[in-house]
Structure formats: structure tokens, C-alpha cells
Amino acid sequence: MGGLEGGVEAEVRVKLPVIIGATAAAELRDHLARMAKESSAATRHLNEEVGTTFDLISEFPHLYERFDGDLRRAVLKRWSLGIFYERLADAVFVAAILDLRRDPAAIRRRLGLHEGATEFLTDPGLAPSSVPTLA
């Protein structure tokens, strides 16, 4: 008797540790410091929302949209912030916490994601060697 009834299997959720990179931690401190100049209540709310998001990421690392490769992005709409993270084998690594109102190219550079020159060509069949040059 002590088993589960009706063949239902128990699902065990394991929270992964969330590791915040040094630069991401500095970015969060900067956001909180700027917010503290305006409102201590807003600072508290932002801190709580970030904590809640970290809890969700810890328990459900695939919850948020894939941004690029294995990098995912949780969006805090109220604050226009993106938490960029990656699920590792035994943890979740937060790589960046960025203001999403920034230039998208600057965000990609901060994340180490650089576009190749061929991605900017209008004709996908046009190879870089066949691009006309000024003589």
C-alpha cells in the first residue's frame, strides 16, 4: 500500500542554484542605485521582482524565451529590464541584466554576440566575394 494510486507518477522539481556573473551583479547594483535615487519603494519592488524571477528561473530554467543559442531572456516589462541567462548542467548562470531600451546592437555586443558581415547583405545569395567594390 504506500504507492501512488492509479499509476500516477510523482514529479519532483529540483531548484537549480542561480549563479550571477560579476558583471551582471554590477549591472543589477547600478539599476538598484539609480532607482534608489527616485524611490525606495520602487527599489524594493524591483528587488522583489528580480528575486521572484530568479526563483522561477531556478525551478523552470526553460520558462523564458530563447534569445540566441542557449541564452535565454526573462523580461521584466515594468522596468524594461532583461535578465539574460543560460542553463548549465547543474546551475543557471545569469550573464547580464540589461536595460532593454538600449540599442539592440549594443545589447548583442555586451552579450558577446556579433553578427557576421554576410548577415547584413540584402540578397542572401550574394556571397561576400561577389559584392561590388569601388575601384
QUITA-V107137 format. One line per field, one symbol per residue. ss: DSSP state (@ for helix, = for strand, . for the rest). phi: phi as a letter, one per 30 degrees, with the letter a starting at -180 (. if undefined). psi: psi as a letter, one per 20 degrees, with the letter a starting at -180 (. if undefined). A space follows every 10 residues. Layout:
ss = ???
phi = ???
psi = ???
This chain:
ss = ....@@@... ......==== .@@@@@@@@@ @@@@@@@@.@ @@@@@@@@@@ @@@@@@@@@. ....====.. ======@@@. =======... =========. ...@@@@@@@ ......@@@@ .......@@@ .....
phi = .fdddiidcd ccccdddccc dedddddded dddddddcad dddddddddd dddddddddb dcdcddcahd dcbccceech ccccbbdceb accddabbdd ddeeddddde diccdddddc ddcddddedc ddcdc
psi = fiaqqjjpqq pppppqqopo qgghghgggg ghgghhhgph ghgggggghg gggggghghm ijgrqpgpci prpppnghik qpoprppagj rppohqoqoi irphhhghgh ikopqqhhii qhohioqhij pqqp.
